[in-house]
Structure formats: structure tokens, C-alpha cells
Amino acid sequence: MDAHPVTQWPITDGYFKALVRLDPGPNRLRFEYTAHKIPAFSTTMTVHMLPLAASPPLQLAILLAKDSTGEYECLGERKEHEGNTTETALKKLRMAACLSQAFTGEQMYRARLGRRCFRLEEEWGPDTLSNRTTGTMRNIPKVHVIRSESTVEGEFPLRPATDD
């Protein structure tokens, strides 16, 4: 099984928070601490992840107009460095969804409701959450790309609900 890339997290006043991607089943996490004046040490912890399938998953989608080129607005340097294609938008939406999941879980925990969260629809594909895992196959959030019947210049077909 492929290991996830090594990440570093800052320690402030002896505490740290880390966003760690888990695979279903046991996940062995290794924590290493190094400081200038304290001897380095490491510890290992196993976290078991059981994906819950009781509630339906949240489905992510990008809606494209019929005549869209599949590019979004982006400024010069960022456009040259990252690109502005539909594929880049998919990667960014996947990352935003994972961060929203983590944030929701943390906020529910702070409200003393447990680490409750929504589940994302997933598919097997190349990992795009890190630029260090290029080509590694994992379960990733699935994003549906939907072509609309409307054009870029036309009206959007959805209308607000009325109280009839």
C-alpha cells in the first residue's frame, strides 16, 4: 500500500493540529518531533477508519454552459502557473470539499455534537489532493461535469421557487 506524503505541522505552546488523510481500515501514523534545544523523538499511533455508509453521499458538480470552453477567469501569473482548465477546477473543488469536511467535523466537535460530518461521493482515480502523489491511485471525491442546454450569453434555466 502506498504511503501518503510526509507533511509538517507547526507546534504552538506544545499543541498542534494536523489534517491527515485516512484510508479505510488501519492507518499507521508516525509523529516526529525535532527542536533546537530538545532531543528529537518519534512515536507511532494506529487510527482505524471505518467509512459510514448509512447516509447518502454529497455529490459535487460543475455546471458548464453549452458553448463554454471549459476555462474559468484567472489572472496572468496564476493562470500561467496553475492553469484555468476544467481539470484544474476539478482538483480545486475536490480540495475545497475535503477541507469543508474537516472544518464541519471540527465545528461539530466544538459544539459537543461529536465528530459528525457529511460524506462525499468517491471514485477510484489518481490522487489530486497533493502535488507529491502524482499518479497514485486512491479513492477521491467524485465531481460530475454537467453540460447545460443554456449558452454563456443566455439565461440560466433555473428559476427561484414561488409561493403559489
Summary of the structure (lengths in Angstrom):
residues: 164
radius of gyration: 20.4
end to end distance: 56.7
largest distance: 71.2
contacts: 303
relative contact order: 0.18
helix: 20%
strand: 26%
